[in-house]
């Protein structure tokens, strides 16, 4: 095999040329992986199409058909007020008032997009806070928040949602002293109420897994070894001379009931932020 001349040094030995390695940014890695996922690309196209339809679909449909969204057309209802079906001018037919359903559907997509974005944003915010709190603190806090989420997952959501919407839509004042107004406000509140528990469970699981990672344990150990740390092991208490052996091995002293023995260190969990430090000595 012939070695290219640019790789041969003056002494006849092979000299390897340094190769420059270009690191990709997280954004470049994201787009590279996204281009390889055909399902994600297809879903993204559909989402973008729905957003475009929700923004410009209503005015575009009104321009194409020449029918405003709130204008009734008597020719699209019979003598008994029953709406007629689709035709060349009314592509989706008409509602009970004779209004063009195609135009109203395009305008309704804008309302659906608004409700979905607002309700999902509030549900994600609540789920993040609840999940992080439950996974980080643990104990009775985790139990209380997890059981609250389980209750919301166990109740019949559709039945309760219909009941809440019906109760808050009977009057113009809504319910809860006017806090939940009819129409969009009550719909957003119902969707948020039954959506945050799913996100909270996922975030709690990730928080629990991250809390036991090696870098978290290392950070806890480094914090405890700092000279100015308040959460290091407490110093050995001052004991009489005859109790020194007792503190090391209580079984060698008859009065071992008041001895102090080192408690084995527990895995560091919340010590990374200095919360709930554990005492290392216990009486036996």
N, C-alpha and C positions, 0 to 999 in steps of 0.2 A: 504494500500500500504506500503510495507516495504522499508525503506530508507537504502541504502547501508552504511555499517559501515564507509567507508572512508569520508562520508559527514556528520558524526555526531561528534560534538566536545565533550570535556570532560564534559561540563555542560548539555548535552542532546539536545542542540540547533543544528539546521542544519547549517553547515558551507559550504559555496560555495567556491569551489576551483577556483583560477584564471585560465582563459583560455587564452593561448597565441594566438594572432591573427597575422597571417603572411600576410603581405601586398604584393600584386603582383606588379611587376614593369610594366611600360608601355609596354615593349616588351612582357612580359608574357600575359598581357591583349590582346594585338594585336593578338598573335598567338592563344589564346583561342577563340577569336571571329572569326578569320579566319577559324579555323577548323570547326566551326558551319555553315559557309556559303558555301554550296556545289557549288553554281554558281561561286563564286570567286575562289574556288579551281580548278574547271574545266577550267575557263579562264586562271588561272596561269599555268596550265599544257600545255594548247595550246600555250601560249606565250613562255614558255620555250622550247617547241618542235620546234617552228618556229625559235627561236634564234639558237638552235643547228643545225637545217638544214641549216640556213644561214652561219654558221661558217664552218661546215665540210661537207655540202651537195655537194658542187661542186667537191672537190677532191674525195669524196666517189663515186659519180656518174661516174666520169671519170675512176676510178679504176674498177668499176663493168662492165661498157660497153666497156672500152678500147678505147674510142673515146675522144681525146682532144677537148676542147671547140671551138677552132678556125680552126680546120682541116676540109676542105670540102671533101665530098664524092660524086663523080660523079654518082654513082649508085643510089643515092637517088633523082635524078632529071631526067626528061625525056628529049627528044630531044628539046623540046621547053623551057626548064628551069623551068618547073613547079615541085615543090617538091612533093615527094610521101608521102603517109600516114604512120602511125606507123606499125612496124613489130616486129619480135622477137629480132632484134638487135637494132633498133631505136624505143624506147618505145613511144616517143612523135612525131615521124616523124622527118622531116628535114625542114630547112628554105629554102629560095630561093637560097642560096649559097651552099646548101648540108650539112650544119653543123647540128650536133645532137642537137635537141631542148631540150631534157631532160637534158643533161649536161649544156646547156646554161641557162636553167631555174634555175637549182640549183645554178649556179654561180650568176645569176641575183638576187636571194634572198639576197645575201650578199650586193649588191649595194642598194637594197630597204631598208634593215635594216639600213644601214649607213645614207641614205637620211632621213629616218623617225626619227632617233634619233637626228640628228643634227638640222633638221628643227623644230622638236617639242621642243627641248631645247631652241632654239633662240626665238620661239614664246612664250614659257612660261616665259622666262626672260622679254621680252618686255611687255607681258600682265600683269605680276606682277608689273612692274614699273609704267605702265600707270594706272592700276586699283588702286594701293595704292595712287598714286598722286591725282587722281580724287576723290577718296573717302575721303581722309584726308583733302585736302585743300578746296574742294567744290567751290561754287561760279562760276566765269567765267572760272576757270581752269577745273572744273568738266564739265561744259557745253561744252567747246571746245573739250576736249578729248572724251567725250561721243558722241558728234555729229560726230567726226572723225571715231569712231568705228561704228556708225550707217551707215555712208556712205559706209564703206567697207562691211557691212552686206547686204546692199541694192543692190549693183552693181552685175551684172551677173558674178560670179567668174570664171566659166569654160570658158566663152567666152574671158574674159580679160586674163586669164592664158594662153590660147592657143595663143592669139595674142602676148603676151610678149615672150613666148618661140619661136614662129616663127620669131619674129623680132630680137631676140638676137642670133638666130642660123643660120642666113644667111651668116655670115662671121666668120672667125676664131677669130677676135678681139672682138666679142660679141657686147654689147651695153653699153651706159653710160661711154664711154671712156675706155672700157676694164674692168669696174668694175664687170659686169655680163658676165662671160664667158659661152660659150655653154656647154651643157651637165649638169653636176651635180650642178654647181654653180647657174645657172638660175632656175633649178628645186627647189633647196632649197630656193631661194629667193622668188619664187612664192608661195610656200606652207607657208612660214613664213608670207608673206604679207597678206594672207587671213585667217590666223589662230589666230593671237594674239588678235583680237577683241573679240572673244568668251571668252577667258581667262580673258581679261580685264573687261568684264561685270560681270563675276562671282566674281572676286577679289574686284571690286568696291562695289558690294552688300554686301559682308562680311565686308568690311571696314566700310561702313555706319552703319551696324548693331552693330559692335563692338564699334563704336564711341559713341553710345548712351547707352552703358551698364552702370550698376550702379558702377562698380569698376572704370570706366573712370571718371564718375562724382565725385566719392569720391577722386580720385587722383587730379582732378582739384581743389576741395575745399581745400584739404590739402596744395596744392601748394600756393593757395591764402592766406592761414592763416599763412604761414611761416613768421617770422619776417624780413627775408632778401629778401622776394619776391618783385620783381619789378612790379608785376601785381596785387597787392592788390588794394583796393579802394583808389582813391586819397583823400587826406585830404580835409576837408571842407575849401574852400577858405576864406580868410580874407574879411569880409564884414563890412560895418558900422553898428552901433547899431540898426539903424532903419530898416535895411534890414535883421536882423536875423529872425524876424517873417515872413518876406516876403519869405525867403528861405524855411521855414517850410511849409507855406501855402500861395501861391502867391495870392490867391483870397482875402486875408485880407489886401492887400496893393494896392494902386492905380497904382503904378509903377511896376507892375508885369512883364512888358515886358523884364526887365533885370534881373529877379530873376533866381536863380538856384534851381532846385528841383531834388531830387534823382531819377535817372532813375532805373526802376525795372531791376534786374539782369536777363540777358539772360542765357539760358542753356549753360553750358561750353562745347565747342566743340574742338577748337584748342588750348585752353589755357594750355593743358597738356604739350605741348612743348614750351609754351611761345610765340606762334605766334598770331599775330593780336589781341592784348588785346583790350577790349572794354572800352571806357570812360563811367563812370557811371553818369556823370552830363551833363545836357543839359539846354540850355537857353529856357525860355518860354516867 
